[in-house]
Amino acid sequence: MALVSVTTVLKPWSIFDKIEPTVLEAASVRGQEVHSLLGQYLLDAWSTEIPPGVMGYYDSGRRWIDRYVAEALAVEEEFTDELHGYKGHPDLVCTLKGGEGKCLIDLKTGAVPQLSWPLQIGGYRGLVEKAGHLIVRAGCLRLRKDGKLPLMDEYTKTMATDQAKFYMALTVWKHFNPGG
């Protein structure tokens, strides 16, 4: 059986039907560009110029990385869980300055938090912990268009519950997609 992605499992609860398709497509392209650029920055593999439309988001993420990240341990790496039948590409597993332990971060270019975000973190947490990364802090980092420090939606206190909710969503997804 093929492994289903975290984002596919949560798609029914990621409601974008009120957003015009062209706006949604532009946001998707922007998000992919920003993720790629910040991934390169984290891996010291810089090779691209920054398009003007994503410069602020990039600067926002770079400022946060420079201020808080001690070491990037995994950047958009694929993690899998054969037992539960899913996979995902968390944006960042890192240690933060100050030695708090491992942190799981998902980068967002959207300005408004979504109800699916904590469950996405929960799904990713299951994957990275299976790979040996004990997560002590997690959240979504909302990058800002104006380049200012991003806003953190932290889900550390609800990680275990969010992970359990993700597994419930995965079970429901499998029910409606047998053979997946």
C-alpha positions as CSV (number, residue, x, y, z in Angstrom):
1,M,0.0,0.0,0.0
2,A,1.3,3.5,-0.9
3,L,1.9,5.9,2.0
4,V,-0.4,8.8,2.2
5,S,1.0,12.3,3.0
6,V,0.1,14.3,6.1
7,T,-1.3,17.1,3.9
8,T,-3.5,14.7,1.9
9,V,-5.0,13.3,5.1
10,L,-5.8,16.8,6.3
11,K,-7.0,18.2,3.0
12,P,-10.8,17.7,3.7
13,W,-10.3,20.1,6.7
14,S,-8.2,22.7,4.9
15,I,-11.0,24.8,3.6
16,F,-10.0,27.1,0.8
17,D,-13.2,27.0,-1.3
18,K,-14.0,30.7,-0.6
19,I,-10.6,31.8,-2.1
20,E,-10.5,32.5,-5.8
21,P,-8.5,29.8,-7.6
22,T,-6.0,32.2,-9.1
23,V,-5.3,33.7,-5.7
24,L,-4.9,30.2,-4.2
25,E,-2.5,29.2,-7.0
26,A,-0.4,32.3,-6.5
27,A,-0.2,31.6,-2.8
28,S,0.8,28.0,-3.4
29,V,3.6,29.1,-5.8
30,R,4.8,31.8,-3.3
31,G,4.8,29.2,-0.5
32,Q,6.9,26.8,-2.5
33,E,9.4,29.5,-3.5
34,V,9.8,30.6,0.2
35,H,10.2,27.1,1.5
36,S,12.8,26.3,-1.2
37,L,14.8,29.5,-0.5
38,L,14.7,29.1,3.3
39,G,15.6,25.4,2.9
40,Q,18.7,26.5,0.9
41,Y,19.5,29.1,3.6
42,L,19.3,26.6,6.4
43,L,21.5,24.1,4.5
44,D,24.0,26.7,3.4
45,A,23.3,25.8,-0.2
46,W,22.5,29.2,-1.5
47,S,22.3,29.3,-5.3
48,T,19.3,31.4,-6.2
49,E,18.3,35.0,-6.4
50,I,15.2,36.0,-4.4
51,P,12.2,37.0,-6.4
52,P,10.8,40.4,-5.3
53,G,7.4,38.9,-4.5
54,V,8.8,36.6,-1.8
55,M,11.6,38.9,-0.4
56,G,9.7,39.9,2.7
57,Y,8.7,36.4,3.6
58,Y,12.2,35.2,3.1
59,D,13.7,38.0,5.2
60,S,11.1,37.2,7.9
61,G,12.2,33.6,8.0
62,R,15.9,34.4,7.8
63,R,15.6,36.8,10.7
64,W,14.0,34.1,12.9
65,I,16.5,31.5,11.9
66,D,19.4,33.7,12.6
67,R,18.0,34.7,16.0
68,Y,16.8,31.4,17.3
69,V,18.1,28.3,15.4
70,A,21.3,26.7,16.8
71,E,21.4,23.8,14.4
72,A,19.1,22.5,11.6
73,L,18.8,18.7,12.0
74,A,16.3,18.0,9.1
75,V,15.1,20.4,6.4
76,E,12.1,19.2,4.3
77,E,13.4,15.7,4.7
78,E,10.9,12.9,4.0
79,F,10.0,10.8,7.0
80,T,7.8,7.7,6.8
81,D,5.8,5.5,9.2
82,E,5.1,2.2,7.5
83,L,3.1,0.9,10.5
84,H,0.5,3.7,10.3
85,G,0.9,4.1,6.5
86,Y,1.8,7.7,6.1
87,K,4.7,10.1,5.2
88,G,5.5,13.8,5.4
89,H,8.1,16.5,4.8
90,P,8.3,18.6,7.9
91,D,9.9,22.0,7.1
92,L,12.4,22.0,9.9
93,V,13.6,19.9,12.8
94,C,16.2,21.9,14.7
95,T,17.7,22.8,18.1
96,L,17.1,26.3,19.3
97,K,19.7,28.5,20.9
98,G,19.5,28.1,24.6
99,G,19.5,24.3,24.5
100,E,15.8,23.5,25.0
101,G,16.0,20.3,22.9
102,K,14.6,19.5,19.5
103,C,12.0,21.7,17.9
104,L,9.6,21.0,15.0
105,I,8.7,24.0,12.9
106,D,6.3,24.3,9.9
107,L,6.7,27.5,7.8
108,K,3.6,29.3,6.7
109,T,3.1,32.3,4.4
110,G,-0.6,32.6,5.2
111,A,-1.6,35.3,7.6
112,V,-4.4,33.5,9.4
113,P,-3.9,30.3,11.4
114,Q,-5.9,27.3,10.2
115,L,-7.6,24.6,12.4
116,S,-5.6,21.9,10.5
117,W,-2.2,23.3,11.5
118,P,-2.0,21.7,15.0
119,L,-2.9,18.3,13.5
120,Q,-0.3,18.7,10.8
121,I,2.3,19.3,13.5
122,G,0.9,16.2,15.3
123,G,1.3,14.1,12.2
124,Y,4.8,15.4,11.6
125,R,5.7,14.8,15.3
126,G,4.8,11.1,14.9
127,L,7.0,10.8,11.9
128,V,10.1,12.6,13.3
129,E,9.9,10.9,16.7
130,K,9.7,7.5,15.0
131,A,13.0,8.5,13.3
132,G,14.6,9.3,16.7
133,H,14.0,13.0,17.2
134,L,12.3,13.6,20.5
135,I,10.4,16.9,20.1
136,V,10.1,19.2,23.0
137,R,8.7,22.2,21.2
138,A,6.6,22.6,18.1
139,G,4.6,25.2,16.1
140,C,3.9,27.0,12.9
141,L,5.9,30.0,12.0
142,R,3.8,32.6,10.1
143,L,6.3,34.5,7.9
144,R,5.5,38.1,7.3
145,K,5.3,39.8,4.0
146,D,6.9,43.0,5.4
147,G,10.0,41.1,6.5
148,K,9.5,41.6,10.2
149,L,10.0,38.7,12.7
150,P,7.4,36.0,12.1
151,L,4.6,35.1,14.4
152,M,4.8,31.7,16.2
153,D,1.7,29.6,16.7
154,E,3.0,27.3,19.3
155,Y,1.5,23.8,19.8
156,T,3.9,22.4,22.3
157,K,1.3,22.0,25.1
158,T,-1.1,20.2,22.8
159,M,1.4,18.1,20.8
160,A,0.2,14.7,22.2
161,T,-3.5,15.5,21.7
162,D,-2.9,16.9,18.2
163,Q,-0.9,13.8,17.3
164,A,-3.8,11.6,18.5
165,K,-6.3,13.7,16.5
166,F,-4.1,13.3,13.4
167,Y,-4.2,9.5,13.8
168,M,-8.0,9.7,14.0
169,A,-8.0,11.8,10.8
170,L,-5.7,9.2,9.2
171,T,-8.0,6.4,10.2
172,V,-11.0,8.2,8.7
173,W,-9.0,8.9,5.5
174,K,-8.2,5.2,5.2
175,H,-11.9,4.3,5.7
176,F,-12.9,6.5,2.7
177,N,-9.8,5.5,0.6
178,P,-9.4,1.8,1.0
179,G,-6.3,0.6,-0.8
180,G,-5.2,4.3,-0.6
